[in-house]
Amino acid sequence: MNSRPIIFIVLSLYSTIISATEGYKCHPKQALGREDDGILRETGYTKILLNINTEFVVEKATGKIIGSKGFDNSNGLYGSPKVLDIGSKEQSYKVLTIYQPKVSVAYLEIEEFNKNSSKPFTFMDSGIIISGTCEHY
């Protein structure tokens, strides 16, 4: 019996599964900035972030945020994202970006374990918190 057709079918199914989880398409719904009094509020800057960012993509393997304006974590000159947890039925997908030479940190978490097709996300960077939902694409 020729095993090539079976191998081809298995590889095709595997590539379909992999391509279904290549990344996330995300939709920001709220953005808050930390004010001088320590309270998170909607600010002029966070309103602008929401108005110009109706959608962005996250590469699951690299953690890069693509297509956003104002909170891009994939500028290779100053920092690159590191996937801390790829996510599972029990864990969130987590990405940490450390920027140099003046150290600052960005953190992205997507609730991969959430049973809904829209997974809640939180992105934090320099006193700004952005939340919304992401779907697999």
N, C-alpha and C positions, 0 to 999 in steps of 0.2 A: 504494500500500500504506500502510495506517495504522500508524504507528510507535508509537502509544500502548501497545499491549499489550507490545511489546518493552521500552519504557522502564519500564513497570510491573514487568515480570519482573526487569529489572536492578536496579531500586530495591528490590524485595522481597528479592532475594538479598543485596544490599549491606546492608540493614538486618538481615537474619538474621546475617550475618558480624559486623557491629558489635555486635549484642546478645549474641553468643556470647563476645565479649571485653570486656564492659562492666566486669568486675571479677574479683576473686578471692575465693573462700571459703577461709579459712585455719583450720588446726587446730594450735595450739601443742602441742609435745610435750616441750620442755625449756626451763627458765628457770634462768639462773645469775646470781648477783650477785657483783660484785667486792668482796672482803673487804679489810680493812685491811692484810693482808700481800701484797696484789696478786694473790692467787689467786682464780679464778672457782670458786664453789661454789654448791650449792643452799642457800638460806637460808629462814628462816621466811617472809619476804616473797615470795620467788620461788615457794614452794610455794602460797601463797595466790593469786598471779597465775595459776598453772596450774589451780588448783581452780575459780576463778571465770570463767576464760576457756577454754571448750571450743571456741569458734568465733568468728570475727570476719570482717568483709568489708572488702576494700580496693576503693575506687572507682578504676578504672584511669586515668581521665582526670585526676583531681584528686590522687590519692595519699592521700586521706583514709582513715583506719582507722575503721570504724564497728562498734559493737557490742562493743567491748572495754571492760574495766574495769581501769584502772590504767596503761594505756599508750596512751591515745587521743592521736593527733597532730593532731586537727582542731579544737582549741579556738581559734577565731578571735581570742579576746582576746589571746593571748600569742604565737601563731605559726600559720603555715599551711604545709602541706606543698607542696613543689615537686617535680614529676616531673622527674628529671634524664635518664632514659632510659626510653622506653616499652617496651623489650625487643624482642627479635627471635630469630631462629634462632641467632644468635651472641652475643647480649648478654642480661644480666639486666635485669629491670625494677628501677629504682632511684628512691627517693624520699628527699629530705632535708627535714627540718623544723628551722628555727632559731627558738628561742623567745626572746622579749624581755620585759622589759628586762634581766633577769639572763640572760645568754646561756647557753643549753644547746642541744644538738643531738640530734636523733633521726634514725636512718638505717634504712631498710627496703630489703632486696634480695630479690627473688624470681627464681629461676633460670628465666626464661622460655625459655631455650634448651634446657633439660632435655627430653629426648624423652619422658619419662614423663608421664602425665596429672596425677600429683601432683608439683608443683614445690616443691623445698626453699626455705624462706625463712629469713632472719635479720633480726631487729629489734634495734637497739641504742639504748639511751636511759639516760643517767645511771648508768652502771655496771651496767646490767642487759642481759643478752643473752637473747633468746627465739628459739627455733628450732622449726621444724615443717614442715608441708607446706600448699600451697595448690592449689586446682583452679580452672579457669576456671568462671565461672557466667554 
